[in-house]
Amino acid sequence: MKIVVCIKQVPDTKGGVKFNPDGTLDRGAMLTIMNPDDKAGLEAALRLKDEVGAEVTVLTMGLPKADEVLREAMAMGADNGILVTDRVLGGADTWATSTTLAGALRNIDYDLIITGRQAIDGDTAQVGPQISEHLDIPVISYAKAIKVEGDSVIVERQYDDGYHVVKAKMPCLVTALSELNEPRYMTPGGIFDAFEKEVTVWGRADLKDVDDSNLGLAGSPTKIAKASDKVRKGAGEKVALEADEAVTYIMDKLKEKHVI
């Protein structure tokens, strides 16, 4: 069985974010982490590897420094890493990103593709389903449990009132929730092995069946109107009141704000 996990190197929001003049993230200037939903998807793939002997390949699109997140994934237990990087791919929205990743995936043998539900730097939950549309394969989103039986994948799909059990023939794409599992840590031996391995690097020329008009910032139909760092709250209003007066004051404020 062959599994491809799409992972993303995202800004560590605890360290603040920086923007380019065009409103896109300045990814080269920020501390980064592996996207949490993607990490849960990777752990799901590694558990399937432990159970059924799967080969796990991790795929990412990003700057050359995204090599780091691939090596982290390999130190956790992934077998191969592929980095898609090219200047013409910069500034991509979800459409251009999914087009790029689908173009890379057409070069890879796979039974199952796992992506995170969404990335913390975009929160759109669009890339995984878009990839499945590009590749014309089934998609099961919001996975809270994944197992494989024969040539099918069975997923507990999170829903408002509980979960639905969905079964699909492979090849198939599944998007994972961060609540899917508790990802394992890298091991010292895994770290050593990861930096001994060679990461495959692809550029625009390696993408299959994609058009330049759908790539990068120029090929992104979504345009950024405004971007900013976290909005800092003011000190707020401070009052010193007796208990009964405080209750009346708070109730009046809640009514004023139409909370009650």
C-alpha positions in Angstrom: 0.0 0.0 0.0 1.3 3.5 -0.9 0.2 6.6 1.1 1.0 10.2 0.2 0.5 12.8 3.0 0.4 16.4 1.9 1.9 18.6 4.7 2.5 22.3 5.0 5.0 24.4 6.8 3.0 27.2 8.4 3.9 30.3 10.5 4.2 29.7 14.2 1.7 32.3 15.2 3.1 32.6 18.7 6.1 34.3 17.2 4.0 36.8 15.1 3.5 37.0 11.4 5.0 39.2 8.7 3.6 40.3 5.4 4.9 41.2 2.0 3.8 44.5 0.3 1.3 42.6 -1.8 -0.5 41.2 1.3 0.9 37.7 1.1 2.8 36.1 4.0 6.5 36.7 4.2 7.2 33.0 4.9 11.0 33.3 4.7 11.0 35.7 7.7 8.9 33.8 10.2 9.3 30.9 12.6 7.5 27.8 11.3 5.9 24.6 12.4 4.1 21.6 10.7 0.5 22.4 10.3 -1.4 20.6 13.1 -4.1 19.0 11.0 -1.4 17.7 8.6 0.6 16.3 11.5 -2.5 14.3 12.6 -2.8 13.1 9.0 0.8 12.0 9.0 0.3 10.1 12.2 -2.7 8.3 10.7 -0.5 7.3 7.8 2.3 6.1 10.1 -0.2 4.0 12.1 -1.4 2.4 8.9 2.2 1.7 8.0 2.6 0.0 11.3 -0.5 -2.1 10.8 -0.4 -3.0 7.1 3.1 -2.2 6.0 2.4 0.9 3.9 5.0 3.1 2.3 4.5 6.7 3.3 5.6 9.7 1.2 5.3 13.3 2.4 4.7 16.0 -0.2 4.9 19.8 0.4 4.9 23.0 -1.7 6.9 25.9 -0.4 10.1 27.7 -0.1 13.4 25.7 -0.1 13.3 25.9 3.8 10.2 23.7 3.7 12.8 20.9 3.4 12.8 21.2 7.3 9.2 20.0 7.6 9.8 17.1 5.3 12.7 16.0 7.4 10.7 16.3 10.5 8.1 14.0 9.0 10.8 11.5 7.9 12.2 11.6 11.5 8.7 10.6 12.7 8.7 7.6 10.3 7.8 8.7 6.8 9.8 6.9 4.0 10.2 9.6 1.4 10.0 13.4 1.1 9.1 15.5 -2.0 9.5 19.3 -2.1 7.8 21.3 -4.9 9.4 24.7 -5.0 9.7 27.3 -7.8 9.5 31.1 -7.9 6.5 30.9 -10.3 4.5 29.1 -7.6 4.8 31.8 -5.0 1.7 33.6 -3.7 -0.7 30.8 -4.6 -4.2 30.7 -3.2 -6.1 27.4 -2.6 -6.9 27.0 -6.3 -3.3 27.4 -7.4 -2.0 25.4 -4.5 -4.3 22.4 -5.2 -3.5 22.6 -8.9 0.3 22.5 -8.1 0.0 19.6 -5.7 -2.3 17.6 -8.1 0.3 18.2 -10.8 3.0 16.7 -8.5 0.7 13.8 -7.4 0.2 12.7 -11.0 3.9 11.6 -10.9 3.4 9.4 -7.8 1.9 6.0 -7.3 -0.7 6.1 -4.5 -3.6 4.2 -3.0 -4.5 6.8 -0.4 -3.8 10.6 -0.1 -4.2 12.2 3.3 -4.3 16.0 3.8 -5.1 18.1 6.9 -8.6 19.5 7.1 -7.2 23.0 6.8 -4.1 25.1 7.4 -3.8 27.5 10.3 -2.6 30.3 8.0 -5.7 30.1 5.8 -8.5 28.2 7.5 -10.3 27.5 4.2 -10.5 23.7 4.2 -10.5 23.8 0.4 -7.1 22.4 -0.8 -7.8 18.7 0.0 -11.2 18.5 -1.7 -9.8 20.6 -4.6 -7.0 18.1 -5.1 -9.5 15.2 -5.3 -11.4 17.1 -7.9 -8.3 17.7 -10.0 -7.4 14.0 -9.7 -11.0 12.8 -10.1 -10.9 10.6 -7.0 -13.4 10.3 -4.1 -12.8 12.5 -1.0 -13.9 12.0 2.6 -13.4 15.1 4.7 -13.2 15.8 8.5 -11.9 12.3 9.5 -11.8 11.5 13.2 -10.8 7.9 12.6 -9.4 6.0 9.6 -8.9 2.3 8.9 -8.3 0.2 5.8 -10.0 -3.0 4.8 -8.8 -4.6 1.6 -9.0 -2.1 -1.2 -11.3 0.3 0.7 -10.8 3.0 3.4 -13.4 3.4 6.1 -13.6 6.8 7.8 -15.5 8.1 10.8 -16.5 11.6 9.5 -17.1 14.2 12.1 -20.6 15.7 11.9 -22.6 18.2 14.0 -24.6 15.5 15.8 -21.8 12.8 16.1 -20.1 11.2 13.2 -20.9 9.3 9.9 -19.2 6.1 8.9 -18.2 6.5 5.2 -16.5 3.8 3.0 -14.8 4.4 -0.3 -12.7 2.4 -2.7 -9.1 3.5 -3.1 -7.6 5.5 -4.6 -9.2 8.1 -2.3 -8.3 11.3 -0.5 -9.1 11.8 3.2 -8.8 15.1 5.1 -7.8 14.8 8.7 -8.9 16.7 11.9 -6.2 17.5 14.4 -8.3 15.6 16.9 -7.8 12.4 14.9 -4.9 11.3 17.1 -1.9 12.3 19.2 1.1 12.5 16.8 4.2 10.7 17.8 7.5 12.4 18.6 10.6 12.2 16.4 13.2 9.7 17.7 16.9 10.3 17.9 17.5 7.5 15.4 14.8 8.9 13.2 16.3 12.4 13.2 19.7 11.0 12.2 18.2 8.9 9.4 16.1 11.8 8.2 19.1 14.0 7.6 20.9 11.1 5.9 18.1 10.8 3.4 17.7 12.8 0.2 14.6 15.0 -0.3 13.4 14.9 -3.9 13.0 18.5 -5.2 10.6 19.3 -8.1 10.0 22.6 -9.9 7.4 23.9 -12.4 8.8 21.6 -15.1 8.0 18.5 -13.1 4.3 19.2 -12.7 2.1 17.1 -15.0 -1.0 18.3 -16.8 -1.1 21.8 -15.4 -1.4 25.2 -17.1 0.7 28.2 -16.1 -2.5 30.3 -15.9 -3.5 28.4 -12.8 -0.2 28.7 -10.9 1.2 31.1 -8.4 -0.1 34.6 -7.6 -1.0 35.3 -11.2 -3.1 32.2 -11.3 -4.9 32.8 -8.0 -8.5 34.0 -8.4 -8.6 34.9 -4.7 -7.1 38.4 -4.1 -6.1 39.7 -0.6 -7.9 43.0 0.3 -6.2 43.5 3.6 -3.8 41.6 5.9 -2.7 42.3 9.5 -1.2 40.8 12.5 -3.3 39.8 15.6 -5.4 42.8 16.7 -4.3 43.8 20.2 -7.1 44.5 22.6 -7.2 47.6 24.8 -7.0 47.5 28.6 -10.8 47.7 28.7 -13.0 49.5 31.3 -12.2 49.0 35.0 -14.7 49.8 37.7 -14.7 49.3 41.5 -18.2 48.4 42.8 -19.9 46.6 45.6 -21.1 43.1 44.7 -24.8 44.0 44.2 -23.8 47.1 42.1 -21.4 45.0 40.1 -24.2 42.6 39.2 -26.4 45.4 38.0 -23.6 47.0 36.1 -22.7 43.7 34.3 -26.3 42.9 33.4 -26.8 46.4 32.0 -23.6 46.0 29.8 -24.8 42.6 28.5 -28.2 44.1 27.6 -26.5 47.0 25.9 -24.4 44.6 23.8 -27.6 42.5 23.0 -26.0 39.5 24.6 -29.1 39.0 26.7 
